Amino acid sequence: MTTPGPPSTSAHAKPGELRAKVARMLADRSADPLTIGEISKALGHSHGAVQQAVNTLVLRGEADQLGTGKQFRANAKTAAAGQTAVISRPGTHSPRSAAATARTTAPSAAAPNSGGPIRRAGGQLYHPRELADLPDVEALNRLRDADVPVLLYGPPGTGKTSLVEAAFPDLLTVAGDGDTTVGDLIGEYTQDDGGNYVFQYGPLVTAMTEGRALLIDDATLISPKVLAALYPAMDGRRQIQVKAHKGETIQAKQGFYVVAGHNPGVHGAVLTEALASRFSVQIQVGTDYDLALALRIDARVVRVARHLAAQVELGELGWAPQLRELLSYQKTEAVLGTKAALANLVGIAPIEDRDAVATAVSKIAGVKQVAPLTLGRQLSAATASAARQSPGSTGPAHQGRPR
């Protein structure tokens, strides 16, 4: 008989049911890219539980993870996933393939396609970079095989999460923030249809019992007291005690691996000594501006970004566009034109850095005056009609640009 736990203030679902509810919501709003926060608020479930449900849908190919990895959308399989609550208890997930576990230290034994683009679970392509004379995805897999935890650090938008997703197809993710609780990691009681409370395991327990990789994203935003629940699983004990569930002891299976992400410049991010000491390898991740050029992002804007990044390195500035912002620039330019995209690039910079960004854009991109993208005067019906018929009035997105 299951020991009842204290009821939660939020709605609960039995194992597998929340995943079906999330799938139904994504299917019902198939045209809208949704964040974990939006789904959590609409369904009345904790951020961590929804994150786990969405991650499982993406891993199964039943939902798509978009662009930056923070938004999700339904695909052709999502509606079917919402019809039945498929329960997957700890230990039932397929183990890593033989190709993923049977590795060697020989440089020639890199994973297939590790030097070329790799398709992530959400369908996006990841372009590997060099790390210790290896493709980064191969280096991370070798560190995993040696059970050497990795901390990736750098500004938001540089591709830390994308790298981990490309390296580990069996990945589970915890999106950390100041509200992340021990329950979001280990699990919590949920109420079944009969009104009884059952314990639903969290992503840490699932990763341990199924031998999967676990990404603690934005780990330094999580309270140190909450992170402490993770540490016994990472040291020689490789086990944790689930005090909320009869004091149950969870032992990590082979393949269990923890990697964390840290954004040093984000307000509230604190890399404690206890956290840093758990990660033997710490890798700085910056934007690959050569990749930005290869992706055919306007060369002038890439030069602006390089210039601003150099100022950040010297401590003269606090912000520079990373690959995420450059890709957003490219999309905005294709829709609204170069002038609007440049204005938006200035507008997304922190207020204290906007003047410096505007100056750099003006000098390097050759634009006389650049101000944040704002609404102007009200258009008459005739003017609005003319604007719709002449979408290139702001300048063709790709015409006459230096490369």
Secondary structure by P-SEA (a helix, b strand, c coil): cccccccccccccccaaaaaaaaaaaaaaccccccaaaaaaaacccaaaaaaaaaaaaaaccbbbcccccbbbbccaaaaaaaccccccccccccccccccccccccccccccccccccccccbbbbbbbcccccaaaaaaaaaaacbbbbbbccccccaaaaaaaaccbbbbbbccccccccccbbbbbbccccbbbbbbcaaaaaaaabbbbbbccccccccccccccccccccccccccccccbbbbbbcccbbbbbbbbcccccccccaaaaaaccbbbbbccaaaaaaaacccaaaaaaaaaaaaaaaaccccccccaaaaaaaaaaaacccaaaaaaaaaaaccccaaaaaaaaaaaaacccccccccccccccaaaaaaaaacccccccccccccc
